[in-house]
Amino acid sequence: MRSDLVFDALHTMRNRYMLCQLASKATRRFHRPNTRIQETMNEVLEKIAVSPSEDVMRIPEGAPEAQKRAA
């Protein structure tokens, strides 16, 4: 069940908001056409759950600096 996957992923990332943001961005990036979005999300949550927290939170080199947006 997805709730189990979310619970396992929370061991890697303690902040639920950041977990949701990361999971949604990763799901959009890794989704393949002609597959269910639910399966892609499950795969992303599994990858987050088994990855060390340092790898999940690492900012890739050469990434543009975050742009500030008005609320």
TORVEXKE-78003 format. One line per 8 residues: number of its first residue (from 1); their letters; for each residue x, y, z of N, C-alpha, C. Coordinates in steps of 0.2 Angstrom, whole numbers, m for minus. Example, Ala and Ser with C-alpha at 12.3 -4.5 7.8 and 13.67 -1.06 7.14 Angstrom:
TORVEXKE-78003
1) as) 66,m28,39,62,m22,39,66,m16,39 | 64,m11,35,68,m5,36,64,0,39
END
This chain:
TORVEXKE-78003
1) mrsdlvfd) 4,m6,0,0,0,0,4,6,0 | 2,11,m3,6,18,m3,7,21,4 | 2,20,8,4,23,15,10,19,18 | 11,13,17,17,10,19,23,13,16 | 23,14,9,28,17,6,30,24,9 | 25,28,10,26,35,13,29,34,20 | 26,30,24,29,29,30,37,27,30 | 38,23,25,46,21,25,50,27,22
9) alhtmrnr) 47,31,18,50,36,15,51,42,20 | 47,42,25,48,47,31,54,46,35 | 56,40,35,62,38,39,68,42,35 | 68,43,29,73,46,25,73,54,26 | 67,56,25,65,63,25,60,64,31 | 62,68,36,58,69,42,52,74,40 | 54,79,36,49,84,34,44,82,29 | 38,81,31,32,79,27,31,83,21
17) ymlcqlas) 32,90,22,31,95,16,36,94,11 | 43,93,13,48,92,8,47,85,5 | 45,80,8,44,74,5,39,74,0 | 33,78,1,28,79,m4,31,82,m10 | 35,88,m9,37,92,m15,42,87,m19 | 47,84,m15,52,80,m19,48,74,m23 | 43,71,m20,40,65,m23,36,68,m29 | 33,74,m29,29,76,m35,34,78,m40
25) katrrfhr) 39,81,m39,44,83,m44,47,77,m47 | 49,72,m43,52,66,m46,47,62,m50 | 41,62,m48,36,58,m52,35,61,m58 | 35,68,m59,34,71,m65,41,70,m70 | 46,70,m67,52,69,m70,53,61,m73 | 52,57,m69,53,50,m70,47,46,m74 | 41,50,m74,35,46,m77,36,45,m85 | 35,39,m87,35,37,m94,28,37,m97
33) pntriqet) 28,39,m103,21,38,m106,18,31,m107 | 12,30,m107,9,24,m107,10,20,m101 | 11,23,m95,12,19,m89,7,23,m84 | 5,20,m79,1,23,m74,5,27,m69 | 2,33,m68,6,38,m64,6,35,m57 | 2,31,m54,2,28,m48,8,24,m47 | 10,20,m52,15,15,m52,22,20,m52 | 22,25,m56,28,29,m55,29,32,m48
41) mnevleki) 24,34,m45,24,37,m39,26,32,m34 | 24,26,m34,26,21,m30,33,19,m30 | 36,19,m37,43,18,m38,47,24,m35 | 45,30,m35,49,36,m33,49,35,m25 | 43,33,m22,43,33,m15,48,27,m12 | 48,22,m16,53,16,m14,60,18,m15 | 61,22,m20,68,25,m21,70,29,m15 | 66,34,m13,67,38,m8,68,34,m1
49) avspsedv) 64,29,0,64,25,6,71,22,7 | 74,19,1,80,15,2,86,19,1 | 86,26,m1,91,30,m2,93,33,5 | 100,34,6,102,38,12,100,45,11 | 98,48,17,96,55,17,101,60,14 | 107,59,14,112,63,12,111,64,4 | 110,58,1,109,58,m6,103,61,m9 | 97,60,m5,91,63,m6,91,71,m6
57) mripegap) 94,73,m1,94,80,0,100,84,m4 | 104,80,m7,110,83,m10,108,88,m16 | 111,93,m17,109,98,m23,114,96,m28 | 112,94,m34,117,93,m40,121,99,m41 | 128,97,m43,132,102,m45,130,105,m52 | 131,112,m52,129,115,m59,121,117,m59 | 118,115,m53,111,117,m53,110,125,m52 | 105,127,m56,104,135,m55,102,136,m48
65) eaqkraa) 103,142,m46,101,144,m39,94,145,m39 | 91,143,m33,83,144,m33,81,151,m34 | 76,152,m38,73,159,m39,68,160,m33 | 68,166,m31,64,168,m26,57,170,m29 | 52,168,m26,45,169,m29,41,173,m24 | 37,178,m26,33,181,m21,27,176,m19 | 25,177,m13,20,172,m10,13,174,m13
END
